[in-house]
């Protein structure tokens, strides 16, 4: 074996860890407890998953420049409006600053949902959806993930079918 091979392999491994991250926490799956987090909303309120015990929560990992995220918004909005306060929507804007999210929310008139910047993508990474918006999670009233969907919802009915079972 060439003398430089172990060095090249070690550097390659370190580069992969730097690119993809190294976490001792496994990526959550359906049936797992939703990872706890606290973020600041664009209006300055601290929002935590624990604030929504006994509520059904739809977490949407999104971005201000995501066409697929915008395509699913009408479905999410319709389900939210029909839920009679039973459903909480948390929009987490991964890799976006507070100012950029504020501007986007105002321009798109998205004030119905809590908007929380995740500028470093830490929460998106914890949920295993960093850099792949949209990522959608439905959390039941016990804090358990009942849906993990990478990619946009295709219809209002798709969301409603999951919610019917809760």
Backbone as JSON Lines, residues from 0, in Angstrom:
{"i":0,"aa":"X","n":[0.84,-1.17,0.0],"ca":[0.0,0.0,0.0],"c":[0.89,1.24,0.0]}
{"i":1,"aa":"X","n":[0.52,2.22,-0.74],"ca":[1.28,3.45,-0.85],"c":[1.23,4.19,0.48]}
{"i":2,"aa":"X","n":[2.31,4.89,0.87],"ca":[2.42,5.56,2.16],"c":[1.38,6.67,2.32]}
{"i":3,"aa":"X","n":[0.98,7.31,1.25],"ca":[0.05,8.42,1.35],"c":[-1.41,7.97,1.42]}
{"i":4,"aa":"X","n":[-1.68,6.72,1.13],"ca":[-3.07,6.23,1.09],"c":[-3.79,6.42,2.42]}
{"i":5,"aa":"X","n":[-3.2,6.05,3.59],"ca":[-3.92,6.26,4.85],"c":[-4.22,7.74,5.11]}
{"i":6,"aa":"X","n":[-3.32,8.62,4.74],"ca":[-3.53,10.06,4.93],"c":[-4.67,10.53,4.04]}
{"i":7,"aa":"X","n":[-4.68,10.09,2.81],"ca":[-5.74,10.48,1.88],"c":[-7.09,9.97,2.38]}
{"i":8,"aa":"X","n":[-7.13,8.73,2.86],"ca":[-8.38,8.18,3.4],"c":[-8.84,8.95,4.62]}
{"i":9,"aa":"X","n":[-7.95,9.31,5.51],"ca":[-8.31,10.06,6.71],"c":[-8.84,11.44,6.35]}
{"i":10,"aa":"X","n":[-8.18,12.12,5.44],"ca":[-8.64,13.45,5.0],"c":[-10.0,13.33,4.32]}
{"i":11,"aa":"X","n":[-10.18,12.31,3.5],"ca":[-11.47,12.1,2.82],"c":[-12.59,11.88,3.84]}
{"i":12,"aa":"X","n":[-12.31,11.08,4.85],"ca":[-13.32,10.81,5.89],"c":[-13.68,12.09,6.63]}
{"i":13,"aa":"X","n":[-12.68,12.89,6.97],"ca":[-12.94,14.16,7.65],"c":[-13.75,15.12,6.78]}
{"i":14,"aa":"X","n":[-13.46,15.13,5.5],"ca":[-14.22,15.99,4.59],"c":[-15.68,15.54,4.51]}
{"i":15,"aa":"X","n":[-15.92,14.23,4.45],"ca":[-17.29,13.73,4.42],"c":[-18.04,14.09,5.7]}
{"i":16,"aa":"X","n":[-17.36,13.97,6.84],"ca":[-17.99,14.37,8.1],"c":[-18.32,15.86,8.11]}
{"i":17,"aa":"X","n":[-17.44,16.67,7.58],"ca":[-17.68,18.11,7.53],"c":[-18.84,18.44,6.6]}
{"i":18,"aa":"X","n":[-18.94,17.75,5.49],"ca":[-20.0,18.02,4.52],"c":[-21.34,17.52,5.05]}
{"i":19,"aa":"X","n":[-21.4,16.28,5.53],"ca":[-22.66,15.67,5.89],"c":[-22.97,15.72,7.37]}
{"i":20,"aa":"X","n":[-22.01,16.16,8.15],"ca":[-22.24,16.27,9.59],"c":[-22.05,14.93,10.27]}
{"i":21,"aa":"X","n":[-21.79,15.04,11.54],"ca":[-21.64,13.85,12.36],"c":[-22.51,14.05,13.58]}
{"i":22,"aa":"X","n":[-23.5,13.25,13.73],"ca":[-24.43,13.41,14.83],"c":[-24.62,12.07,15.51]}
{"i":23,"aa":"X","n":[-24.66,12.12,16.84],"ca":[-24.91,10.9,17.58],"c":[-26.41,10.63,17.65]}
{"i":24,"aa":"X","n":[-27.23,11.61,17.28],"ca":[-28.67,11.42,17.29],"c":[-29.12,10.85,15.96]}
{"i":25,"aa":"X","n":[-29.88,9.76,16.01],"ca":[-30.38,9.2,14.75],"c":[-31.45,10.11,14.15]}
{"i":26,"aa":"X","n":[-31.61,10.02,12.86],"ca":[-32.63,10.79,12.16],"c":[-33.99,10.2,12.55]}
{"i":27,"aa":"X","n":[-34.92,11.05,13.0],"ca":[-36.21,10.53,13.47],"c":[-37.05,9.95,12.33]}
{"i":28,"aa":"X","n":[-37.79,8.92,12.68],"ca":[-38.66,8.22,11.73],"c":[-40.07,8.19,12.28]}
{"i":29,"aa":"X","n":[-41.02,7.76,11.46],"ca":[-42.39,7.58,11.9],"c":[-42.39,6.63,13.1]}
{"i":30,"aa":"X","n":[-43.13,7.01,14.14],"ca":[-43.18,6.22,15.37],"c":[-42.26,6.74,16.45]}
{"i":31,"aa":"X","n":[-41.3,7.58,16.08],"ca":[-40.37,8.16,17.05],"c":[-40.96,9.42,17.68]}
{"i":32,"aa":"X","n":[-40.47,9.76,18.84],"ca":[-40.81,11.02,19.48],"c":[-40.18,12.14,18.64]}
{"i":33,"aa":"X","n":[-40.94,13.2,18.41],"ca":[-40.42,14.33,17.63],"c":[-39.3,15.01,18.41]}
{"i":34,"aa":"X","n":[-38.17,15.28,17.77],"ca":[-37.08,15.97,18.47],"c":[-37.53,17.33,19.01]}
{"i":35,"aa":"X","n":[-37.11,17.61,20.21],"ca":[-37.42,18.9,20.84],"c":[-36.6,20.0,20.19]}
{"i":36,"aa":"X","n":[-37.16,21.18,20.14],"ca":[-36.43,22.34,19.64],"c":[-37.07,23.6,20.16]}
{"i":37,"aa":"X","n":[-36.31,24.67,20.13],"ca":[-36.82,26.01,20.4],"c":[-36.21,26.93,19.36]}
{"i":38,"aa":"X","n":[-37.07,27.69,18.7],"ca":[-36.64,28.69,17.72],"c":[-37.37,29.99,18.0]}
{"i":39,"aa":"X","n":[-36.82,31.06,17.49],"ca":[-37.49,32.35,17.61],"c":[-38.26,32.64,16.34]}
{"i":40,"aa":"X","n":[-39.55,32.98,16.5],"ca":[-40.37,33.31,15.34],"c":[-39.96,34.69,14.82]}
{"i":41,"aa":"X","n":[-40.47,35.04,13.64],"ca":[-40.09,36.34,13.06],"c":[-40.66,37.51,13.84]}
{"i":42,"aa":"X","n":[-41.62,37.25,14.73],"ca":[-42.13,38.33,15.58],"c":[-41.51,38.31,16.97]}
{"i":43,"aa":"X","n":[-40.42,37.54,17.13],"ca":[-39.63,37.58,18.36],"c":[-40.07,36.64,19.47]}
{"i":44,"aa":"X","n":[-41.03,35.77,19.23],"ca":[-41.49,34.84,20.26],"c":[-40.67,33.56,20.22]}
{"i":45,"aa":"X","n":[-40.34,33.04,21.4],"ca":[-39.67,31.74,21.48],"c":[-40.72,30.65,21.33]}
{"i":46,"aa":"X","n":[-40.51,29.78,20.37],"ca":[-41.45,28.7,20.06],"c":[-40.74,27.36,20.29]}
{"i":47,"aa":"X","n":[-41.37,26.49,21.06],"ca":[-40.83,25.16,21.32],"c":[-41.85,24.1,20.96]}
{"i":48,"aa":"X","n":[-41.38,22.95,20.59],"ca":[-42.29,21.82,20.34],"c":[-43.12,21.55,21.58]}
{"i":49,"aa":"X","n":[-42.53,21.7,22.75],"ca":[-43.24,21.4,24.0],"c":[-44.42,22.35,24.23]}
{"i":50,"aa":"X","n":[-44.48,23.47,23.52],"ca":[-45.62,24.39,23.64],"c":[-46.89,23.78,23.09]}
{"i":51,"aa":"X","n":[-46.78,22.7,22.33],"ca":[-47.93,22.15,21.62],"c":[-48.29,20.74,22.07]}
{"i":52,"aa":"X","n":[-48.05,20.46,23.35],"ca":[-48.5,19.19,23.9],"c":[-50.01,19.11,23.73]}
{"i":53,"aa":"X","n":[-50.5,17.94,23.42],"ca":[-51.93,17.69,23.22],"c":[-52.5,18.38,21.98]}
{"i":54,"aa":"X","n":[-51.64,18.81,21.08],"ca":[-52.06,19.39,19.79],"c":[-51.46,18.55,18.67]}
{"i":55,"aa":"X","n":[-52.11,18.6,17.52],"ca":[-51.53,17.98,16.32],"c":[-50.75,19.08,15.62]}
{"i":56,"aa":"X","n":[-49.51,18.77,15.26],"ca":[-48.61,19.77,14.68],"c":[-48.14,19.29,13.31]}
{"i":57,"aa":"X","n":[-48.21,20.19,12.35],"ca":[-47.59,19.96,11.04],"c":[-46.37,20.88,10.98]}
{"i":58,"aa":"X","n":[-45.19,20.26,10.96],"ca":[-43.95,21.02,10.8],"c":[-43.61,20.97,9.32]}
{"i":59,"aa":"X","n":[-43.42,22.15,8.74],"ca":[-43.05,22.26,7.34],"c":[-41.65,22.87,7.28]}
{"i":60,"aa":"X","n":[-40.68,22.08,6.86],"ca":[-39.33,22.6,6.62],"c":[-39.34,23.17,5.21]}
{"i":61,"aa":"X","n":[-39.11,24.45,5.11],"ca":[-39.29,25.17,3.87],"c":[-38.14,26.13,3.64]}
{"i":62,"aa":"X","n":[-38.24,26.91,2.59],"ca":[-37.24,27.91,2.25],"c":[-37.91,28.98,1.41]}
{"i":63,"aa":"X","n":[-37.37,30.17,1.44],"ca":[-37.99,31.27,0.7],"c":[-37.86,31.11,-0.81]}
{"i":64,"aa":"X","n":[-37.0,30.26,-1.26],"ca":[-36.78,30.1,-2.71],"c":[-37.17,28.7,-3.19]}
{"i":65,"aa":"X","n":[-38.2,28.14,-2.59],"ca":[-38.59,26.76,-2.89],"c":[-39.95,26.73,-3.58]}
{"i":66,"aa":"X","n":[-39.94,26.42,-4.88],"ca":[-41.18,26.37,-5.65],"c":[-42.12,25.27,-5.16]}
{"i":67,"aa":"X","n":[-41.58,24.1,-4.85],"ca":[-42.43,23.0,-4.37],"c":[-43.06,23.32,-3.02]}
{"i":68,"aa":"X","n":[-42.36,24.11,-2.22],"ca":[-42.92,24.53,-0.93],"c":[-44.15,25.41,-1.17]}
{"i":69,"aa":"X","n":[-44.05,26.3,-2.13],"ca":[-45.17,27.18,-2.44],"c":[-46.33,26.41,-3.07]}
{"i":70,"aa":"X","n":[-46.03,25.4,-3.86],"ca":[-47.09,24.62,-4.51],"c":[-47.98,23.9,-3.5]}
{"i":71,"aa":"X","n":[-47.41,23.48,-2.37],"ca":[-48.2,22.76,-1.38],"c":[-48.95,23.69,-0.42]}
{"i":72,"aa":"X","n":[-48.64,24.96,-0.43],"ca":[-49.27,25.9,0.5],"c":[-50.8,25.93,0.44]}
{"i":73,"aa":"X","n":[-51.42,25.95,-0.73],"ca":[-52.89,25.96,-0.74],"c":[-53.51,24.75,-0.04]}
{"i":74,"aa":"X","n":[-52.89,23.59,-0.16],"ca":[-53.39,22.38,0.49],"c":[-53.27,22.51,2.01]}
{"i":75,"aa":"X","n":[-52.12,22.99,2.45],"ca":[-51.89,23.16,3.89],"c":[-52.85,24.2,4.46]}
{"i":76,"aa":"X","n":[-53.0,25.3,3.75],"ca":[-53.88,26.37,4.22],"c":[-55.33,25.88,4.32]}
{"i":77,"aa":"X","n":[-55.81,25.13,3.34],"ca":[-57.19,24.62,3.35],"c":[-57.41,23.67,4.53]}
{"i":78,"aa":"X","n":[-56.46,22.78,4.77],"ca":[-56.58,21.84,5.88],"c":[-56.55,22.6,7.21]}
{"i":79,"aa":"X","n":[-55.68,23.57,7.31],"ca":[-55.59,24.38,8.53],"c":[-56.92,25.09,8.81]}
{"i":80,"aa":"X","n":[-57.48,25.7,7.8],"ca":[-58.74,26.45,7.97],"c":[-59.89,25.53,8.37]}
{"i":81,"aa":"X","n":[-59.87,24.29,7.93],"ca":[-60.93,23.35,8.27],"c":[-60.71,22.64,9.61]}
{"i":82,"aa":"X","n":[-59.55,22.83,10.21],"ca":[-59.21,22.08,11.42],"c":[-59.82,22.66,12.7]}
{"i":83,"aa":"X","n":[-60.43,23.84,12.61],"ca":[-61.05,24.47,13.79],"c":[-60.1,24.56,14.98]}
{"i":84,"aa":"X","n":[-58.86,24.95,14.72],"ca":[-57.88,25.12,15.79],"c":[-57.25,23.84,16.29]}
{"i":85,"aa":"X","n":[-57.59,22.72,15.7],"ca":[-57.05,21.41,16.1],"c":[-55.62,21.19,15.6]}
{"i":86,"aa":"X","n":[-55.25,21.91,14.55],"ca":[-53.96,21.72,13.89],"c":[-53.11,22.98,14.04]}
{"i":87,"aa":"X","n":[-51.86,22.79,14.39],"ca":[-50.88,23.88,14.47],"c":[-49.9,23.69,13.31]}
{"i":88,"aa":"X","n":[-49.63,24.78,12.59],"ca":[-48.65,24.74,11.49],"c":[-47.42,25.52,11.93]}
{"i":89,"aa":"X","n":[-46.26,24.87,11.84],"ca":[-44.98,25.52,12.13],"c":[-44.15,25.5,10.87]}
{"i":90,"aa":"X","n":[-43.91,26.66,10.29],"ca":[-43.04,26.76,9.11],"c":[-41.64,27.1,9.59]}
{"i":91,"aa":"X","n":[-40.72,26.18,9.32],"ca":[-39.32,26.38,9.69],"c":[-38.55,26.63,8.4]}
{"i":92,"aa":"X","n":[-38.01,27.85,8.29],"ca":[-37.3,28.27,7.08],"c":[-35.82,27.97,7.25]}
{"i":93,"aa":"X","n":[-35.41,26.85,6.67],"ca":[-34.04,26.4,6.82],"c":[-33.07,27.24,5.99]}
{"i":94,"aa":"X","n":[-31.96,27.58,6.61],"ca":[-30.88,28.33,5.97],"c":[-31.35,29.71,5.48]}
{"i":95,"aa":"X","n":[-32.32,30.31,6.19],"ca":[-32.79,31.65,5.87],"c":[-32.71,32.52,7.12]}
{"i":96,"aa":"X","n":[-32.32,33.78,6.93],"ca":[-32.23,34.72,8.05],"c":[-33.61,35.25,8.4]}
{"i":97,"aa":"X","n":[-33.72,35.82,9.58],"ca":[-34.99,36.38,10.05],"c":[-35.48,37.48,9.1]}
{"i":98,"aa":"X","n":[-34.6,38.36,8.68],"ca":[-35.02,39.45,7.79],"c":[-35.54,38.92,6.46]}
{"i":99,"aa":"X","n":[-34.87,37.92,5.93],"ca":[-35.3,37.35,4.64],"c":[-36.66,36.66,4.79]}
{"i":100,"aa":"X","n":[-36.87,35.97,5.89],"ca":[-38.14,35.29,6.13],"c":[-39.26,36.31,6.35]}
{"i":101,"aa":"X","n":[-38.98,37.35,7.12],"ca":[-39.99,38.4,7.35],"c":[-40.46,39.0,6.02]}
{"i":102,"aa":"X","n":[-39.51,39.32,5.17],"ca":[-39.83,39.91,3.87],"c":[-40.66,38.95,3.02]}
{"i":103,"aa":"X","n":[-40.27,37.7,3.0],"ca":[-40.97,36.68,2.22],"c":[-42.4,36.49,2.73]}
{"i":104,"aa":"X","n":[-42.56,36.34,4.04],"ca":[-43.88,36.14,4.64],"c":[-44.79,37.33,4.32]}
{"i":105,"aa":"X","n":[-44.26,38.54,4.41],"ca":[-45.06,39.74,4.1],"c":[-45.45,39.77,2.62]}
{"i":106,"aa":"X","n":[-44.5,39.5,1.74],"ca":[-44.77,39.53,0.3],"c":[-45.78,38.47,-0.13]}
{"i":107,"aa":"X","n":[-45.7,37.28,0.47],"ca":[-46.58,36.17,0.09],"c":[-47.85,36.1,0.94]}
{"i":108,"aa":"X","n":[-47.96,37.02,1.9],"ca":[-49.12,37.07,2.81],"c":[-49.34,35.72,3.51]}
{"i":109,"aa":"X","n":[-48.31,35.27,4.19],"ca":[-48.35,33.97,4.87],"c":[-48.42,34.12,6.39]}
{"i":110,"aa":"X","n":[-49.09,35.14,6.86],"ca":[-49.14,35.42,8.29],"c":[-49.98,34.42,9.08]}
{"i":111,"aa":"X","n":[-50.7,33.51,8.44],"ca":[-51.54,32.54,9.15],"c":[-50.71,31.54,9.97]}
{"i":112,"aa":"X","n":[-49.48,31.31,9.58],"ca":[-48.68,30.27,10.22],"c":[-47.46,30.88,10.91]}
{"i":113,"aa":"X","n":[-47.02,30.21,11.98],"ca":[-45.8,30.64,12.65],"c":[-44.63,30.43,11.7]}
{"i":114,"aa":"X","n":[-43.82,31.46,11.55],"ca":[-42.65,31.42,10.67],"c":[-41.4,31.56,11.53]}
{"i":115,"aa":"X","n":[-40.53,30.57,11.45],"ca":[-39.32,30.55,12.27],"c":[-38.09,30.3,11.42]}
{"i":116,"aa":"X","n":[-37.19,31.25,11.39],"ca":[-35.94,31.02,10.68],"c":[-35.07,29.99,11.4]}
{"i":117,"aa":"X","n":[-34.42,29.17,10.63],"ca":[-33.44,28.19,11.1],"c":[-32.17,28.47,10.28]}
{"i":118,"aa":"X","n":[-31.53,29.63,10.56],"ca":[-30.48,30.13,9.66],"c":[-29.31,29.17,9.42]}
{"i":119,"aa":"X","n":[-28.98,28.34,10.39],"ca":[-27.88,27.4,10.22],"c":[-28.38,26.0,9.85]}
{"i":120,"aa":"X","n":[-29.7,25.84,9.75],"ca":[-30.26,24.54,9.4],"c":[-30.14,23.5,10.5]}
{"i":121,"aa":"X","n":[-29.97,23.94,11.74],"ca":[-29.76,23.0,12.84],"c":[-30.98,22.12,13.1]}
{"i":122,"aa":"X","n":[-32.17,22.72,13.09],"ca":[-33.37,21.93,13.36],"c":[-33.67,21.04,12.15]}
{"i":123,"aa":"X","n":[-33.51,21.57,10.96],"ca":[-33.71,20.76,9.74],"c":[-32.75,19.57,9.75]}
{"i":124,"aa":"X","n":[-31.53,19.77,10.17],"ca":[-30.55,18.68,10.25],"c":[-30.97,17.66,11.29]}
{"i":125,"aa":"X","n":[-31.45,18.13,12.44],"ca":[-31.9,17.21,13.5],"c":[-33.05,16.33,13.02]}
{"i":126,"aa":"X","n":[-33.88,16.88,12.13],"ca":[-35.0,16.12,11.59],"c":[-34.63,15.36,10.31]}
{"i":127,"aa":"X","n":[-33.4,15.54,9.84],"ca":[-32.93,14.79,8.68],"c":[-33.41,15.31,7.35]}
{"i":128,"aa":"X","n":[-33.75,16.6,7.27],"ca":[-34.27,17.15,6.03],"c":[-33.49,18.37,5.54]}
{"i":129,"aa":"X","n":[-32.33,18.61,6.06],"ca":[-31.55,19.77,5.65],"c":[-31.3,19.75,4.15]}
{"i":130,"aa":"X","n":[-31.54,20.88,3.52],"ca":[-31.29,21.11,2.1],"c":[-32.22,20.34,1.15]}
{"i":131,"aa":"X","n":[-33.33,19.84,1.67],"ca":[-34.26,19.12,0.79],"c":[-35.7,19.6,0.99]}
{"i":132,"aa":"X","n":[-35.93,20.92,1.0],"ca":[-37.3,21.36,1.23],"c":[-38.21,21.01,0.06]}
{"i":133,"aa":"X","n":[-39.47,20.79,0.3],"ca":[-40.06,20.77,1.64],"c":[-39.9,19.4,2.29]}
{"i":134,"aa":"X","n":[-39.85,19.45,3.6],"ca":[-39.92,18.27,4.44],"c":[-41.09,18.47,5.37]}
{"i":135,"aa":"X","n":[-42.02,17.55,5.4],"ca":[-43.24,17.7,6.2],"c":[-43.33,16.6,7.24]}
{"i":136,"aa":"X","n":[-43.64,17.0,8.46],"ca":[-43.81,16.07,9.57],"c":[-45.14,16.36,10.24]}
{"i":137,"aa":"X","n":[-45.95,15.33,10.43],"ca":[-47.15,15.48,11.26],"c":[-46.86,14.78,12.57]}
{"i":138,"aa":"X","n":[-47.06,15.54,13.65],"ca":[-46.79,15.07,15.0],"c":[-48.14,14.94,15.72]}
{"i":139,"aa":"X","n":[-48.41,13.8,16.32],"ca":[-49.7,13.63,16.99],"c":[-49.7,14.33,18.35]}
{"i":140,"aa":"X","n":[-50.83,14.26,19.04],"ca":[-50.98,14.99,20.31],"c":[-50.11,14.42,21.42]}
{"i":141,"aa":"X","n":[-49.5,13.27,21.2],"ca":[-48.56,12.69,22.16],"c":[-47.1,12.99,21.81]}
{"i":142,"aa":"X","n":[-46.89,13.78,20.75],"ca":[-45.53,14.13,20.35],"c":[-44.85,13.09,19.48]}
{"i":143,"aa":"X","n":[-45.61,12.17,18.9],"ca":[-45.05,11.09,18.09],"c":[-45.2,11.45,16.6]}
{"i":144,"aa":"X","n":[-44.15,11.2,15.83],"ca":[-44.18,11.45,14.39],"c":[-45.09,10.4,13.74]}
{"i":145,"aa":"X","n":[-46.14,10.86,13.08],"ca":[-47.04,9.93,12.38],"c":[-46.89,10.03,10.86]}
{"i":146,"aa":"X","n":[-46.22,11.09,10.4],"ca":[-45.93,11.22,8.97],"c":[-44.6,11.94,8.8]}
{"i":147,"aa":"X","n":[-43.78,11.37,7.96],"ca":[-42.53,12.02,7.53],"c":[-42.57,11.98,6.01]}
{"i":148,"aa":"X","n":[-42.7,13.15,5.41],"ca":[-42.81,13.21,3.95],"c":[-41.75,14.16,3.41]}
{"i":149,"aa":"X","n":[-40.86,13.61,2.64],"ca":[-39.87,14.43,1.94],"c":[-40.46,14.77,0.58]}
{"i":150,"aa":"X","n":[-40.57,16.05,0.32],"ca":[-41.22,16.5,-0.9],"c":[-42.59,17.07,-0.58]}
{"i":151,"aa":"X","n":[-43.2,17.71,-1.57],"ca":[-44.46,18.42,-1.32],"c":[-45.68,17.5,-1.24]}
{"i":152,"aa":"X","n":[-46.68,17.97,-0.5],"ca":[-47.98,17.32,-0.55],"c":[-48.55,17.54,-1.95]}
{"i":153,"aa":"X","n":[-49.26,16.54,-2.46],"ca":[-49.83,16.61,-3.81],"c":[-51.29,17.02,-3.82]}
{"i":154,"aa":"X","n":[-51.93,16.99,-2.63],"ca":[-53.34,17.36,-2.56],"c":[-53.73,17.63,-1.11]}
{"i":155,"aa":"X","n":[-54.84,18.28,-0.96],"ca":[-55.42,18.52,0.35],"c":[-55.83,17.18,0.98]}
{"i":156,"aa":"X","n":[-56.36,16.29,0.17],"ca":[-56.82,14.99,0.64],"c":[-55.68,14.17,1.23]}
{"i":157,"aa":"X","n":[-54.5,14.31,0.68],"ca":[-53.34,13.58,1.2],"c":[-53.11,13.92,2.66]}
{"i":158,"aa":"X","n":[-53.23,15.18,3.0],"ca":[-53.04,15.63,4.39],"c":[-54.24,15.19,5.23]}
{"i":159,"aa":"X","n":[-55.43,15.38,4.72],"ca":[-56.64,15.03,5.46],"c":[-56.7,13.56,5.81]}
{"i":160,"aa":"X","n":[-56.24,12.69,4.92],"ca":[-56.25,11.25,5.19],"c":[-55.4,10.9,6.4]}
{"i":161,"aa":"X","n":[-54.28,11.56,6.56],"ca":[-53.42,11.31,7.73],"c":[-54.11,11.84,8.99]}
{"i":162,"aa":"X","n":[-54.68,13.03,8.9],"ca":[-55.31,13.65,10.06],"c":[-56.55,12.9,10.54]}
{"i":163,"aa":"X","n":[-57.24,12.23,9.63],"ca":[-58.45,11.47,10.0],"c":[-58.14,10.39,11.02]}
{"i":164,"aa":"X","n":[-56.95,9.83,10.93],"ca":[-56.6,8.73,11.83],"c":[-56.15,9.21,13.21]}
{"i":165,"aa":"X","n":[-56.08,10.52,13.39],"ca":[-55.59,11.05,14.68],"c":[-56.71,11.51,15.57]}
